[in-house]
Amino acid sequence: MFFNSLAFAVFLPIVFFLYWFVFNKTKSTQNALLIIASYYFYSCWDWRFLFLLVFSTFLDYYTGIQIEKGKSEGSRKFWFWLSIIVNLGFLGIFKYYNFFASSFADLLGSVGVKASPILLNVILPVGISFYTFHGLSYVIDIYYKRIKAEYNFVDYSLFVSYFPLLVAGPIERATHLLPQVKVKREFDFEKAKEGICQIVWGLVKKVVIADTCATYANAIFDHYTAMNSFSLILGAIYFAFQIYGDFSGYSDIALGVSKLFGLDLLRNFNYPYFSRDIAEFWRRWHISLSSWFRDYLYIPLGGSKGGIWMKIRNTFIIFVVSGFWHGANWTYIVWGFINAVYFLPLLLSDSNRKNMDAIVLKWNFDSVKVLLSILYTFLLTCVAWVFFRSKSITDAILYLKRMVTNWNFDFQYLENERYNYELLLLTGLFVLVEWNNRNKVEPISGKRSWLRLTMAIGAILAFGIFSDYKEFIYFQF
């Protein structure tokens, strides 16, 4: 079930009605309904993997209690490492086993040893990377005595399986979401109104921007050998807006839906393409994942407190692992490596936290420098996105090589659902709207919100792509 599907448009009002008018008596009944709704939501994808979700939930629930009750450090470590190994084991088998087996066979083949690896014919469970990280952060926080274990299984299950964030985040923390699910929620009209605005803007990003850009990005990347430089540049830009509209659109819908039920989720995007350097970009892009790796990998490794070589090592580790988290392909690893190369000079020059303030433009030369830095950062991310989108490293290199060597800037016509001129205007208008509202969570709420809401819905109906309910990109991660 996708957020942009008719099934979800029916599912959400039913759950909303039952939640506030039937199961609204206590916190327990509210949570029980949300658990049932969440498991149904997940089972619509493939009910067989619901057992994996329930097992993972029970594993971390039980090991968390045993860690807290452990009377010796050895006992606490046993339950801690049991949870870590089992969770990462499932993730490794379903997501990474075939990659490692094939890569090892290729390595042997490069030295003349023929190998036929045994590959698993398994489907990647949707959302496994997200709910696994929910559980891991919970267990790690208990082990280091940052939080207490949760003894109410329903409350903990909701923290892990809450349907708005279940399959594509944001990656929640127990310190943020668990306290909210442990109290009865009262209906807040203003919060619900904010939620509706965020849902609608998320749909604008997804069905108007992301899916429309995908039409051309796919055509260009799939036939890049026949494209000229201008088309290849457009392809990279279109994919940049596709993945941003797709993933941040999902996050906006998730946060908006959650507000309808009186629960606040972590913000996941903060207008990342308006960043003035790569460090700022990673403070604004997929915030819940970036902060997860910072808190549970980067800082435990020593962060930026050690010598120069420790800083370099930790930077490459966190970015490469982040890339590998996205998928079992060398293209994702290279994408992470490139971002580490981008980030490292800022870290080594102590300028990685330079742009912490809000962007304020005036009619002076400094504002020109700000705009140029934003454009430069966006171009750097587009180059990296080519590796993220390409099927192989070779394809990515050839794509970029043709982009800079073809030097043909004729406007190629692509026979697709949307014309290029209209798409450029649409994307430009989208950037302008977000820029003018960059200090807000989304552009619709505030003064004249009903007028903006009406215009946004009109844009969805006029320009949105609904024909095949295109799934969200991050479902595959």
Secondary structure by P-SEA (a helix, b strand, c coil): cccccaaaaaaaaaaaaaacccccccaaaaaaaaaaaaaaaaacccccaaaaaaaaaaaaaaaaaaaaacccaaaaaaaaaaaaaaaaaaaaaaccaaaaaaaaaaaaaaacccccccccccccccaaaaaaaaaaaaaaaaaaccbbbbccaaaaaaaacccccccccccccccccaaaaaccccccaaaaaaaaaaaaaaaaaccccaaaaaaaaaaaaaccccccaaaaaaaaaaaaaaaaaaaaaaaaaaaaaaaaaccccccccccccccccaaaaaaccaaaaaaaaaaccccccccccccaaaaaaaaaaaaaaaaaaacccaaaaaaaaaaaaacaaaaaacccccccccccccccaaaaaaaaaaaaaaaaaaaaaaaaacccaaaaaaaaaaaacccccccccccccccaaaaaaaaaaaaaaaaaaccccccccccaaaaaaaaaaaaaaaccccccccccccccc
